[in-house]
């Protein structure tokens, strides 16, 4: 710096308009699960807590269960281990497992979670399911199914 240079310490703050607008409040999403989600990947049920993955008990003939025992923190590695294990599994039983363990996409917050029939709530003349992240409720016949081909 040159001698006698004055450093500017008075900055004009610029806040985005969405912080002040009413529609900005609707754009903010709150996750009540503290980073925890349960989803299905190619039929296998996986619990995710923050960045740690744990595969729930696997009941698939021919799948090497010992290869996915424990907790993983690398999703790409876990994905490759599951892929190699599924290549050894029975295809007909894998198809039935994928039909039973399906993911649902919430229309409120867009997150995907595992669909379980015991989570259905009887309401009026039908059944509803509640999103574990934003508590948005949706009728069972209007559910939007998510793919089980990718990690969430």
Secondary structure, DSSP 8 states (H G I E B T S, - for coil): --TT------------GGGTSTHHHHH----SSTTEEEEEETTEEEEEETTEEEE-----TT--GGGG-SEES-HHHHHHHHHHHHHHS-HHHHHHHHHHS-EEE-TTT--EEE--GGG-EEETTEEEEE-TTT--EEEGGG-EEE-SSS--
